[in-house]
Amino acid sequence: LGAAIERKVKSYSQGMRQRLAIAQAMLGLPDLMVLDEPTNGLDPPQIRTMRDVLINYAKTGRTVLVSSHLLAEVEQTCTHVVVMNRGSVISSGTVRELTVAGGQTEIRVDDAGRAQSVLDAAGHDGAVIVDDGTVTVDLTDADSAVVIRELVTAGVSVRGFSQSTRLEDVFLDLVHRDTPGTVVHETDSSEDRS
């Protein structure tokens, strides 16, 4: 809190109050610390510092349970995730397990239209052209080496291949599947937590 340590707490900014509350929660070094939206009110440098503090705290053998809608932050901070929808657990596992299971793959090619045709013909349904040089497709159950070989054999030049599903994409897909007919792009989903 720097020089603000001498000021009354009611004069603190939201970020300063948030940092003070987390410091108070850490007093006594509890084995389990439960935090709700711990980065709320913090600016980017403070968020990074808070992330490091929480990760290092957990490395001491203690557990930090974070409830948050900021899935990019959850992905960078947490080792394990529990996805809930309407009060029920719909998925859980390590961040890596959940994001690898997503299977969404971006393939950069010289001819996106031809690549889409080859992928569809090979049984990789749902290939979508992003732009002239990029196709995305769900390859959850496919061997990436085989897919690249199929494209190259068909005369498509592959310039890049990346399987980087974000936790946010996985979360939205899980919640959408769990609640048929829901609008996935809602901005206020206070019942959905990670």
N, C-alpha and C positions, 0 to 999 in steps of 0.2 A: 504493500500500500504506500510505500515511500513516505514522503512528508505528510501525507494525508492521515497518518497514524494518530496525529494529535487533534484531528478534527472530529466533530460529532458524526456518528454514522448516518444520521438523517441528512447530512449534507453530501454524502457520497453519491456518485453516479450509479446507475444500475449495474454496470460492469464491476465497479469496486465493491458493491454490496454482494454481488455474486461470488467474487473471489474470497471475500471475508467469510461468507457462509460455508464455502467449501473448506476453507482453512479450519473453521470451527468444527466441521464434520470430521476432519482428520485428527483433531486433538484426541489424544489417548490412543491413537493408532488402532482403530477398531478392525477386527478381522473381516467384517462385512460393512461396506459403505454403499448406501443406496442413493443415487443422484437422479433427479428429474431435470432434464434439459440443462446440464451443467455449463454449457457454453452460451446460454441465453444472456444477451446484453454485452458480450465480449467482442472486441474488435479482432481482426485476423491475427495480429501478433500475440494477443492474449489467448486466443483459441489454441494456437500452436503450443504456447507455454502450458496451458491447462491440459492439453492432450498429453504432453510429455510428463507432467506431474502425475496424471492418472495412470499412465502406462508404467511409470517407475514405481508408483505405489503398489500396483498389482504384482510387479516383479518381486516384491518382498514376501510373497506368499499370501497376500491378502486378496480379497475379492472386491471388485468394484462393479456394482450393478448400475447400468445407465439406462434410463428410459428416455427415448428421444425420437423426434420426427426427422432430425437432420441425419439422413442416412449416409451421406458422404462422410460425415464426421464419425458416425458409428463404424463405418467401414475402415477408417484410418485408426480408430482408437481401440476397438474391441477385438477379442479373439473369437468369441462365440456370440451367436445371435439367436434370439427367440422371436419369431414373428407371430403377432397376435392380431386377430380380427374379431371384432365384436365380443371381446372377452375370452376367446378360445385360442389356444395355441394351434397354428396351422403349419408351422415348420420350425425346425431348430437345427443347429449344427455350427460348425466353425464358419467364419466369414468365407474362407476359401471354398469349403464344401458347397455352400449356397451359391456363390458366384460362378464356380466352375460348372455346376449343374444347369446353369442358365443356357449354355450352348450357343448363344447368339454370336455369330462370327461375321466379321467384316473382311471381304476379299477385294483387294484392289487389282484390277485387270485392265487390259488394253481395250476390251470390248464388253461392256456390261450386259448388253442385250444378248450376245452370244453366250456369255457365262451363265446368264439366267436360264437360257434354253437348255444348256448342258446339265446344269444342276437339277432342273425339273425332270429332264429325261432320265437322269441317274437315280431318281427317287428322293431327292432332297427337296421336298415340296416347300413352298413359301419363300423362295428366293425373291428379294425385292431390290430393284435398282434404286440406289441412292442418288447417283449421278452417273455421267458417262463412263467413269472409271471405277465405280465402287458398287458392289452387290453385298447385301446382308442376307444371311440365311441361318436357320437354327440347325446346328450340326451336333446336337446333344448325343446322338447315338452313332455318329460317324467318325471314322478315322481320318484325321486331317490330311495325312499323307496320301490316302486313297483319293480324297476329294481333289487335292492339288493335281495328282496324276490324271484324274478324269478330265480336268480342265485343260491341262497341257496337251494330252493326247488328242483332244478335240481342237487343238490349234489356238487356244486362248492363252495369252501370255499373262502369268500371275506375277504381279509386282509387289504384293504384300498380303499378309494373312494374319489377322489378329482376333483372338478370342478373349475379349475383355468385357465381360458383363459386369455392370455396376450393381451394387446391392440394391439401389433404388429400383432398377429394372426388375430384379428378382422379386422384390417386395410387391411392386405393382402387379406383376404377373400372378403371384401367389394370392393376393387379396382379390384380384379380379376373378380368378378361378374359384376361390372359396365363396364368393358372393356373386353368383350369376346375375347379370343385368345391372351391375353397379357401374357408375361412371368412374373410370379410373383416374381422370384428371382433376378430381376435386381438390380444392386448396385447403379446406378445413376438414380433416378427418381425425378428430380428437379421439376416436375409439381405436384407431389403428396405431399400434406402437411397435417399435423394435427395441 
